[in-house]
């Protein structure tokens, strides 16, 4: 993207604030929301902010950090660049996690196309994810398979994320 995606302006706020508000609406006011990212950039949002425990490990490092700092068994991990997710989608994902014996529940447009950054991870995933970090295996799709992630199917357009300036411009042009 060339800059911090979470701080892109969106609906009178920022992208990360928008996604956090959707999570709060889905999970309720008592939900312990936190942000994994650069504390100086996100401190103003009013949520606890945690820097990655290990730098330069991509999404895996952020998920491991989240699972280390949480007090909850199940944790909904959502990327800040998924603005189309609705509170109903997120609530459905969280509810699926509480009813499942699996350790990971991931949203997907199909069972073969899961989104590792729109997923619920149980703390029991931590040993597998920490081993992957030690072994420098950072491909989240491979790790979802290793965790036996259970899919929760969403319409593919709900899982849109923005990774480049061009994708962001295209997204902004679409009616919301």
C-alpha positions in Angstrom: 0.0 0.0 0.0 2.9 2.3 0.6 1.4 3.6 3.9 -0.4 2.3 7.0 -3.7 0.8 5.7 -5.3 1.0 9.1 -5.1 4.8 9.0 -6.7 5.3 5.6 -9.6 7.7 5.9 -12.9 5.9 5.8 -16.5 7.0 6.6 -15.3 10.0 8.6 -12.7 8.0 10.6 -10.1 5.5 9.7 -10.2 2.0 8.3 -9.1 0.4 11.6 -11.6 2.4 13.6 -14.4 1.3 11.2 -13.5 -2.4 11.5 -13.1 -2.1 15.3 -16.6 -0.5 15.6 -18.0 -3.4 13.5 -16.4 -5.9 15.9 -17.7 -4.0 19.0 -21.2 -4.0 17.5 -21.0 -7.7 16.8 -19.5 -8.8 20.1 -21.0 -6.3 22.5 -19.6 -3.6 24.7 -17.9 -6.0 27.1 -15.8 -7.5 24.3 -12.1 -7.1 25.0 -11.1 -5.6 21.7 -7.4 -4.9 21.1 -5.2 -3.9 18.2 -2.0 -5.5 17.2 0.1 -2.9 15.5 2.4 0.0 16.1 1.4 1.5 19.5 2.3 5.1 18.5 0.0 5.0 15.5 -3.1 3.4 17.1 -3.0 4.6 20.7 -5.5 7.4 20.0 -8.3 4.9 19.1 -9.0 4.1 22.7 -8.2 0.3 22.5 -5.2 -1.5 24.0 -2.5 -1.7 21.4 0.2 -4.4 21.3 3.3 -4.4 19.2 4.2 -7.7 17.5 6.2 -9.8 19.9 8.4 -10.8 16.9 8.9 -8.2 14.2 8.7 -8.9 10.5 6.7 -12.2 10.8 3.7 -11.0 8.9 0.2 -11.9 9.9 1.4 -15.0 11.8 3.3 -12.7 14.2 0.2 -10.6 14.8 -2.0 -13.7 15.5 0.6 -15.1 17.9 0.9 -11.8 19.7 -2.9 -11.6 20.0 -3.1 -15.1 21.5 -0.4 -14.3 24.0 -2.0 -11.1 25.3 -5.6 -12.4 25.5 -7.4 -13.7 28.5 -10.1 -15.3 26.3 -10.0 -18.8 24.9 -11.6 -17.9 21.6 -10.3 -14.8 19.8 -11.7 -13.2 16.6 -8.9 -12.0 14.5 -9.8 -9.5 11.8 -7.6 -7.6 9.4 -8.1 -3.8 9.4 -8.4 -3.9 5.6 -11.7 -5.7 5.4 -14.3 -2.8 5.5 -17.2 -4.7 4.0 -17.6 -7.2 6.9 -20.8 -6.5 8.8 -21.5 -7.0 12.5 -23.8 -9.9 11.5 -21.0 -11.7 9.6 -18.7 -11.3 12.5 -21.3 -12.4 15.1 -21.9 -15.5 13.0 -18.2 -16.3 12.9 -17.9 -15.9 16.7 -21.0 -18.0 17.3 -19.6 -20.8 15.1 -16.4 -20.8 17.2 -18.2 -21.3 20.5 -20.1 -24.3 19.1 -17.2 -26.0 17.4 -14.7 -28.6 18.7 -12.2 -27.2 16.1 -9.3 -24.9 17.1 -9.8 -22.5 14.3 -12.9 -21.2 12.4 -12.2 -19.2 9.3 -14.5 -17.2 7.0 -14.3 -18.1 3.4 -16.0 -17.6 0.0 -15.6 -21.4 -0.3 -14.1 -24.2 1.9 -11.0 -24.1 -0.3 -10.6 -20.3 0.0 -10.4 -19.4 3.7 -9.4 -16.0 5.0 -6.9 -16.4 7.8 -7.4 -12.8 8.9 -11.1 -13.2 9.4 -11.1 -16.1 11.7 -11.5 -17.2 15.2 -8.5 -18.8 16.9 -8.6 -20.8 20.1 -5.6 -20.3 22.4 -4.9 -24.0 21.9 -3.6 -23.1 18.4 -0.6 -21.3 20.0 1.9 -24.2 20.2 1.4 -25.0 16.5 1.6 -21.3 15.5 4.7 -20.7 17.7 6.4 -23.8 16.1 5.6 -22.4 12.7 7.2 -19.1 13.7 10.4 -20.9 14.9 10.5 -22.8 11.6 9.9 -19.6 9.6 6.7 -21.1 8.0 4.7 -17.9 7.5 2.1 -19.1 4.9 -1.2 -18.7 6.7 -3.1 -20.9 4.3 -0.8 -23.8 5.1 -1.2 -23.2 8.8 -5.0 -23.1 8.5 -4.8 -26.5 6.9 -2.5 -27.7 9.7 -4.9 -26.3 12.3 -7.8 -28.1 10.6 -9.7 -24.8 10.2 -13.5 -25.2 9.9 -15.0 -23.0 7.3 -17.9 -20.5 7.8 -19.0 -19.6 4.3 -19.6 -15.9 3.5 -20.5 -14.3 0.2 -17.1 -13.6 -1.4 -17.8 -9.9 -1.8 -18.0 -9.6 2.0 -14.3 -10.7 2.3 -13.0 -8.0 0.1 -9.7 -6.5 1.3 -7.6 -3.7 0.0 -3.8 -4.2 -0.4 -2.7 -1.7 -3.0 -3.4 2.0 -3.7 -5.2 0.9 -6.9 -7.5 -1.5 -5.0 -8.2 1.2 -2.5 -9.1 3.7 -5.2 -11.4 1.1 -6.9 -13.0 0.3 -3.5 -13.6 4.0 -2.8 -15.4 4.4 -6.1 -17.9 1.6 -5.4 -21.2 2.5 -3.7 -21.2 1.5 0.0 
